[in-house]
Amino acid sequence: MNGLLLFVGTIFILWIGRSILIPLLVATFVWYLINAIADYFHLIFPRTASKTRDFFYNAISLSFAFLSICALIYIFASQVKPMFSELIIALPAIQHKLILFGNYLSDSIGLHFDANMIPNITKIATNIGSSVANFATSVGMIFVYMIFMFVEQSTFNKKFTAMIPNKTRAKKIRYIIDSIDKNMKKYLFMKTAISGITGIASYIWLQMIGLEFAGVWAFIVFITSYIPTIGAIVACSLPILYSFTVAPGWELPLLTAGGLIGLQILFGNIMEPKLMGKSLNLSTLAILINLVFWGMIWGIAGMFFSVPILVAIYIITAQFDSTRWLAVLLSADGKIPDKNDD
């Protein structure tokens, strides 16, 4: 009974505190991503025995990582955002064409069709825009969180040592933190790289076949790639649906569908597992349940962060006898990380 009350209380706190916790998670995500990119830059600028030179290389790596994030923001602001504005203006016409397309399917296939079955995409876009605007008001808070994270990250080890004087316990907790850190950085870097490549490839393909708003669809492909399963469905269905409303025949929709689905299979189902390896080893069912759970609590933001949260839970539960059964359930094949008893 106490466990159930604790669970319900935790859910309530997560829900009611979402306005504070989501910006903190976003800041942590960007902070982690910059550090992950910086770690991979260390392959170019390897660590040395000299502390001065090491500090110099760290500064260069973080600078390159930060500039990479800034470049993505600049591309969105200068190239993609204007396309979004044009798409929003065209939404009423697209809605009308969707209704006409539904009528065509009804007449040609014989299925009963009602115009009310077509979702009001203008209203949906307005709601999404409102959510984005509300999120934009948290940008300042996110930026402040990030500044303090970068300022204090050099003192994390000192604070950790002072906080847990027991060496045996400190070593175990350090092992858990390092495992989470290693897997999270690998996941974020690889996921961002693969999502970026998929988005660029989608943009090139959609430009080649002449589909309007290719930049918008490519950006949606990039963002939704962080959301398991559902993200790929959304990334493909939106441009495919749009192609049906603007194309006089079946050629453009078939090219759109074939290209985008093929790219999702190539990068999401073939390349990503090979690059990620089996380091995550998470059950697909567990990922989907986790996706729905966080989506109910935090909406789209919860879906976006569902896998990183699940990775942390998986690693933590594997390190304690009382919770290893949960790690087994979350795993893909029942094999979980070895418990550090040192």
GIHURA-V890793 format. One record per backbone hydrogen bond with DSSP energy under -1.0 kcal/mol. CO is the residue of the C=O (numbers start at 1). NH is the residue of the N-H. E is the energy in kcal/mol with one decimal. If there is no record, write none. Layout:
{{CO NH E} {CO NH E}}
This chain:
{{1 5 -2.4} {2 6 -2.3} {3 7 -2.3} {4 8 -2.7} {5 9 -2.6} {6 10 -2.3} {7 11 -2.3} {8 12 -2.3} {9 13 -2.2} {10 14 -2.6} {11 15 -2.3} {12 16 -3.0} {13 17 -2.1} {15 18 -1.2} {17 20 -1.4} {17 21 -2.8} {18 22 -2.3} {20 24 -1.4} {21 25 -2.5} {22 26 -2.6} {23 27 -2.5} {24 28 -2.4} {25 29 -2.7} {26 30 -2.6} {27 31 -2.6} {28 32 -2.9} {29 33 -2.6} {30 34 -2.7} {31 35 -2.1} {32 36 -2.6} {33 37 -2.7} {34 38 -2.4} {35 39 -2.2} {36 40 -1.7} {37 41 -1.8} {38 42 -1.0} {40 43 -1.2} {41 44 -1.6} {41 45 -2.2} {50 54 -2.4} {51 55 -2.6} {52 56 -2.0} {53 57 -2.6} {54 58 -2.6} {55 59 -2.3} {56 60 -2.1} {57 61 -2.8} {58 62 -2.6} {59 63 -2.0} {60 64 -2.7} {61 65 -2.3} {62 66 -2.8} {63 67 -2.6} {64 68 -1.9} {65 69 -1.8} {66 70 -2.3} {67 71 -2.3} {68 72 -1.7} {69 73 -2.1} {70 74 -2.5} {71 75 -2.5} {72 76 -2.1} {73 77 -2.6} {74 78 -2.7} {75 79 -2.3} {75 80 -1.3} {76 81 -3.1} {80 84 -2.0} {81 85 -1.9} {82 86 -2.0} {83 87 -2.5} {84 88 -2.4} {85 89 -1.6} {86 90 -1.5} {90 94 -2.1} {91 95 -2.8} {92 96 -2.0} {93 97 -2.1} {94 98 -2.2} {95 99 -1.7} {96 100 -2.1} {97 101 -2.6} {98 102 -2.3} {99 103 -2.2} {100 104 -2.2} {101 105 -2.3} {102 106 -2.2} {103 107 -2.3} {104 108 -2.7} {105 109 -2.6} {106 110 -1.0} {114 117 -2.3} {115 118 -1.4} {119 121 -1.3} {120 124 -2.2} {121 125 -2.8} {122 126 -2.0} {123 127 -2.3} {124 128 -2.5} {125 129 -2.7} {126 130 -2.3} {127 131 -2.2} {128 132 -2.6} {129 133 -2.4} {130 134 -2.3} {131 135 -2.2} {132 136 -2.4} {133 137 -1.1} {135 138 -1.7} {136 139 -1.5} {138 142 -2.5} {139 143 -2.7} {140 144 -2.1} {141 145 -2.5} {142 146 -2.4} {143 147 -2.2} {144 148 -2.1} {145 149 -2.1} {146 150 -2.5} {147 151 -2.4} {148 152 -2.3} {149 153 -1.1} {152 155 -1.6} {155 159 -2.4} {156 160 -2.5} {157 161 -2.3} {158 162 -2.1} {159 163 -2.1} {160 164 -1.9} {166 170 -2.8} {167 171 -2.3} {168 172 -1.7} {169 173 -2.4} {170 174 -2.5} {171 175 -1.9} {172 176 -2.0} {173 177 -2.7} {174 178 -2.8} {175 179 -2.1} {176 180 -2.5} {177 181 -2.8} {178 182 -2.7} {179 183 -2.4} {180 184 -2.8} {181 185 -2.4} {182 186 -2.0} {183 187 -2.6} {184 188 -2.9} {185 189 -2.5} {186 190 -2.4} {187 191 -2.9} {188 192 -2.3} {189 193 -2.6} {190 194 -2.9} {191 195 -2.6} {192 196 -2.5} {193 197 -2.4} {194 198 -2.6} {195 199 -2.5} {196 200 -2.5} {197 201 -2.7} {198 202 -2.4} {199 203 -2.3} {200 204 -2.5} {201 205 -2.3} {202 206 -2.7} {203 207 -2.2} {204 208 -2.1} {205 209 -2.0} {206 211 -2.4} {213 217 -2.2} {214 218 -2.4} {215 219 -2.1} {216 220 -2.3} {217 221 -2.2} {218 222 -2.2} {219 223 -2.6} {220 224 -2.7} {223 226 -1.5} {224 227 -1.6} {228 230 -3.2} {229 233 -1.6} {230 234 -2.5} {231 235 -2.8} {232 236 -1.7} {233 237 -2.7} {234 238 -2.0} {236 240 -1.7} {237 241 -2.9} {238 242 -2.3} {239 243 -2.4} {240 244 -1.4} {242 246 -1.0} {243 247 -1.8} {250 254 -2.1} {251 255 -2.4} {252 256 -2.8} {253 257 -2.8} {254 258 -2.7} {255 259 -2.4} {256 260 -2.4} {257 261 -2.4} {258 262 -1.8} {259 263 -2.2} {260 264 -2.3} {261 265 -2.2} {262 266 -2.5} {263 267 -2.8} {264 268 -1.8} {265 269 -1.0} {266 271 -2.6} {267 272 -2.2} {270 274 -1.1} {271 275 -2.6} {272 276 -3.0} {273 277 -1.8} {276 279 -1.0} {281 332 -1.7} {283 287 -2.2} {284 288 -2.2} {285 289 -2.7} {286 290 -2.5} {287 291 -2.2} {288 292 -2.4} {289 293 -2.6} {290 294 -2.5} {291 295 -1.9} {292 296 -2.1} {293 297 -1.3} {294 298 -3.1} {295 299 -1.6} {299 303 -1.7} {300 304 -2.4} {301 305 -1.7} {305 309 -2.0} {306 310 -2.1} {307 311 -2.6} {308 312 -1.9} {309 313 -2.2} {310 314 -2.7} {311 315 -2.3} {312 316 -2.3} {313 317 -2.7} {314 318 -1.1} {316 319 -1.5} {320 323 -1.4} {320 324 -1.1} {323 327 -1.4} {324 328 -2.1} {325 329 -1.8} {326 330 -2.0} {327 331 -1.3} {330 283 -3.3}}
